[in-house]
Amino acid sequence: MYRHKSPSLCGYCLKPGRGFFVRIEDKVWASCSIKHMDKIKERIANKESLGINAVSNPQGVDYALKQVKENYKSYAKKNGSWILHQWDPMDKKMFFQIFLSHYLSYESNLADRGMDGHK
Ligand SMILES: [Zn+2]
């Protein structure tokens, strides 16, 4: 176990942690502030989950859909069906892996270079 291994993001608001930590039993959460240390303790005591903690970009989804069109066709052909639920589970998994790789590559590029069209 790494002694100094700790999370980077605040366990309440997901902003970068600022050297505050909350330890409960054998777990540790990072915190951005003293105020959020209390919020984290409350959240854990109430067994509340953070839920969805990232948003997806519809433009990135459009991009990824366009990229996987040929993969979709070839998996549909291989499985003899256009209906995803009828595909072999491994093919379905591979298809989503390819989709997500395209989506994440697109988003990595936006994170690096910034997104146009915001005035
Ligand atoms: Zn916070």
Boltz pocket constraint, residues with backbone or C-beta under 6 A from the ligand:
constraints:
  - pocket:
      binder: B
      contacts: [[A, 10], [A, 11], [A, 12], [A, 13], [A, 14], [A, 15], [A, 31], [A, 32], [A, 33], [A, 36]]
      max_distance: 6.0
